[in-house]
Structures are given as structure tokens and as C-alpha cells.
Amino acid sequence: MIKKIILLCVSFMLITANLAPAAEDDDSMGLGISVPVFIMHMKIAARKVKWSFSSARIENEMIRLEDGNYVAEYNDSILLYLNTMPGTKMLKNVALSFTVAPGEPPIGYSRGGLHNGEDQYESICQQIIMAFDSQITPKETRRMLRRLGLYGPVLDGRQRYDRRGGLVYIMKLQNNGTIVLVVSGV
């Protein structure tokens, strides 16, 4: 678990380092939402997707780290990381990582067959988007994820982003085989 957290933090830092235009003002309010409110929105959005961080899982799996940030493990491959503003519970960024284990088959979506890690990651990405935008539909979240490259292009390692509701959603495949979705304030 510690190794996964370290890998996620490194991946998260690499992506946020490329966010210079979106993070020009260090005094900004980040995402403009607190951890408890975001968790409440995640619980509401959980009912709208097939696989989610359920209310029970969020309450039982969320760990507060020494630096004030939070992490929750969905399974061995998927981690949720909440980066807070120093000394507060206000969210600065949210990251969801999916690590493809060495030797695993290439990424593919089952679309109706047995679920796999990719389906779960897609569903939790939708949950996060819906937690920030309660008016967005599942169809719109899939379109957004397509623009971010989730359905194949992400494998080229190029960073992609999409803006919605004053937030920027960024997705990239890291060199360590981890796909990261980061949500940050604009």
C-alpha cells in the first residue's frame, strides 16, 4: 500500500507540474470544495454509476495522511488521492490512478462481459466527474472521457485535458504504467 501511495504521489506531482497555466495563483481556493462536501457528492454520484466508491467504502477506506491529504484504495490497481490546501480541508486537486499490473493484457473495455479493472476505473472516473457536476449525464461523462483519451489514445502517453465548470480534467499514462485522472481548479 505504501509503495502504491508513493507511486501515485509521484505521478500526481508529474501531472500537476505541467499545470502551470491552470495554477498561476497560489492563493486560489483550489477546487472550491471541502473534503467532507466532496465525499458527500461522491456518495450521491455513486448511485449513478455501475462500480463506485460506495458510501461504506469511502467511510471505511479513506485514510488521512500525515501531510493532511487523503487516500483511499478501491482495489490493488485503483487509488483515489485527495490533495488539500495546506492547513485546511479544502481540496486543491483530486487524482484517481489505475495501475496496469505487469503481464496483464492490454487495456480494453468489456462492455457487458465480465468486469475488469478498466471498467471499474472508467466508472469511478464518471463518479468523480459527477461529484463535481451533478447536472452532467453518464453519456456526457463518457464523451468527456473519450476526449481525455481513456478509450485508447491515453496509451500514447500524451497528456490531454478538458475544461468544465471552472475545473480542468487531465488524463495521462505515466511511464510506470499508471493512468492518472487529475481534477484541478482553473
C-alpha positions as CSV (number, residue, x, y, z in Angstrom):
1,M,0.0,0.0,0.0
2,I,2.8,2.4,0.9
3,K,4.6,1.8,-2.4
4,K,1.3,2.5,-4.3
5,I,0.8,5.7,-2.4
6,I,4.3,6.8,-3.3
7,L,3.9,6.0,-6.9
8,L,0.6,7.8,-7.0
9,C,2.1,10.9,-5.4
10,V,5.0,10.9,-7.9
11,S,2.6,10.5,-10.8
12,F,0.3,13.2,-9.3
13,M,3.3,15.6,-9.0
14,L,4.4,15.0,-12.5
15,I,1.0,15.9,-13.9
16,T,0.4,18.9,-11.7
17,A,3.9,20.2,-12.6
18,N,2.5,20.5,-16.1
19,L,-0.5,22.6,-14.9
20,A,1.4,25.9,-14.7
21,P,-1.2,27.8,-16.7
22,A,-4.0,26.4,-14.6
23,A,-2.3,27.1,-11.3
24,E,-0.9,30.6,-11.7
25,D,-2.4,31.9,-8.5
26,D,-1.1,30.1,-5.4
27,D,-3.7,31.8,-3.2
28,S,-6.6,30.3,-5.2
29,M,-9.2,28.2,-3.4
30,G,-8.2,25.1,-5.4
31,L,-11.4,23.2,-6.3
32,G,-13.5,25.4,-4.0
33,I,-14.9,22.4,-2.1
34,S,-14.0,20.8,1.2
35,V,-13.2,17.1,1.7
36,P,-16.4,16.4,3.6
37,V,-18.6,18.0,0.9
38,F,-16.7,16.2,-1.9
39,I,-17.2,12.9,-0.1
40,M,-20.9,13.6,0.3
41,H,-21.1,14.4,-3.5
42,M,-19.1,11.1,-4.2
43,K,-21.7,9.2,-2.2
44,I,-24.6,10.8,-4.2
45,A,-22.8,10.1,-7.6
46,A,-22.1,6.5,-6.5
47,R,-25.8,5.7,-7.2
48,K,-25.4,6.9,-10.8
49,V,-22.6,4.5,-11.9
50,K,-22.1,0.8,-12.1
51,W,-18.9,0.5,-10.0
52,S,-18.2,3.2,-7.5
53,F,-16.5,4.1,-4.3
54,S,-19.6,3.3,-2.2
55,S,-20.6,5.2,0.9
56,A,-19.3,2.4,3.1
57,R,-16.1,2.1,1.2
58,I,-15.5,5.9,1.4
59,E,-16.1,5.9,5.1
60,N,-14.0,2.8,5.8
61,E,-11.2,3.1,3.3
62,M,-10.4,6.9,3.4
63,I,-7.1,7.4,5.3
64,R,-5.8,10.8,6.3
65,L,-2.1,11.1,5.7
66,E,0.4,13.0,7.9
67,D,0.6,15.8,5.4
68,G,-3.2,16.4,5.7
69,N,-4.0,14.7,2.3
70,Y,-6.3,11.7,2.0
71,V,-6.1,8.4,0.1
72,A,-8.5,5.6,-0.5
73,E,-7.8,2.2,-2.1
74,Y,-10.6,0.8,-4.3
75,N,-8.5,-2.3,-5.1
76,D,-4.9,-3.3,-5.8
77,S,-5.0,-1.2,-9.1
78,I,-7.1,1.8,-8.3
79,L,-6.4,4.6,-5.8
80,L,-8.1,7.9,-5.0
81,Y,-6.0,10.7,-3.7
82,L,-7.3,14.0,-2.3
83,N,-4.7,16.8,-2.1
84,T,-5.7,19.5,0.3
85,M,-4.7,23.1,0.7
86,P,-2.1,23.3,3.5
87,G,-3.7,23.5,6.9
88,T,-7.2,23.2,5.6
89,K,-9.7,20.6,4.5
90,M,-10.2,22.4,1.2
91,L,-9.4,20.4,-1.9
92,K,-6.6,21.6,-4.1
93,N,-6.7,18.6,-6.5
94,V,-8.2,15.2,-6.8
95,A,-6.4,12.3,-8.5
96,L,-7.6,8.8,-9.5
97,S,-4.9,6.3,-10.6
98,F,-5.2,3.0,-12.3
99,T,-2.0,0.8,-12.4
100,V,-1.9,-1.9,-15.0
101,A,0.0,-4.8,-13.5
102,P,3.0,-6.2,-15.4
103,G,1.9,-9.1,-17.7
104,E,-1.7,-8.0,-17.7
105,P,-3.5,-8.0,-21.1
106,P,-3.7,-4.6,-22.8
107,I,-6.4,-2.2,-21.8
108,G,-9.8,-2.9,-23.1
109,Y,-13.4,-2.4,-22.0
110,S,-15.6,-5.4,-21.6
111,R,-18.9,-3.6,-22.4
112,G,-21.3,-6.2,-21.0
113,G,-19.0,-9.1,-20.3
114,L,-17.2,-9.8,-17.0
115,H,-16.0,-6.6,-15.5
116,N,-12.3,-5.7,-15.3
117,G,-10.1,-3.0,-13.8
118,E,-10.6,-0.8,-16.9
119,D,-14.4,-0.9,-16.5
120,Q,-14.1,-0.1,-12.8
121,Y,-11.7,2.8,-13.5
122,E,-14.0,4.2,-16.2
123,S,-16.9,4.0,-13.8
124,I,-15.1,5.7,-10.9
125,C,-13.8,8.4,-13.3
126,Q,-17.5,9.1,-14.1
127,Q,-18.3,9.2,-10.4
128,I,-15.7,11.8,-9.8
129,I,-16.9,13.9,-12.7
130,M,-20.5,13.7,-11.5
131,A,-19.4,14.6,-7.9
132,F,-18.1,17.9,-9.3
133,D,-21.0,18.4,-11.7
134,S,-24.3,17.0,-10.6
135,Q,-26.1,18.0,-13.8
136,I,-23.8,16.0,-16.2
137,T,-25.3,12.8,-17.7
138,P,-23.5,9.5,-17.9
139,K,-23.4,9.9,-21.7
140,E,-21.7,13.3,-21.3
141,T,-19.2,11.8,-18.9
142,R,-18.3,9.1,-21.4
143,R,-17.9,11.8,-24.1
144,M,-15.6,13.7,-21.8
145,L,-13.5,10.6,-21.0
146,R,-13.3,10.0,-24.7
147,R,-11.8,13.5,-25.2
148,L,-9.4,12.8,-22.4
149,G,-8.3,9.7,-24.3
150,L,-9.5,7.0,-21.9
151,Y,-10.7,4.6,-24.6
152,G,-7.4,4.0,-26.2
153,P,-5.4,7.2,-27.1
154,V,-4.2,7.6,-23.5
155,L,-1.8,4.8,-24.2
156,D,0.4,7.1,-26.2
157,G,1.4,8.8,-23.0
158,R,0.3,12.3,-24.2
159,Q,-1.3,14.5,-21.6
160,R,-4.9,15.5,-22.5
161,Y,-7.3,17.9,-20.8
162,D,-10.8,19.1,-20.9
163,R,-12.4,22.1,-19.0
164,R,-15.8,22.0,-17.5
165,G,-17.4,24.2,-14.9
166,G,-14.3,26.1,-13.9
167,L,-12.3,22.9,-13.5
168,V,-9.7,21.2,-15.6
169,Y,-9.7,17.4,-16.0
170,I,-6.4,16.0,-17.1
171,M,-5.5,12.4,-18.0
172,K,-2.2,10.9,-18.8
173,L,-0.4,7.5,-18.8
174,Q,2.7,7.7,-16.7
175,N,5.9,5.9,-17.5
176,N,5.3,3.4,-14.7
177,G,2.1,2.1,-16.4
178,T,-0.3,4.2,-14.3
179,I,-3.1,6.1,-15.8
180,V,-4.0,9.2,-13.8
181,L,-7.1,11.4,-13.9
182,V,-6.4,14.7,-12.1
183,V,-9.1,17.3,-11.4
184,S,-7.8,20.8,-10.6
185,G,-9.1,24.3,-10.4
186,V,-8.5,26.6,-13.4
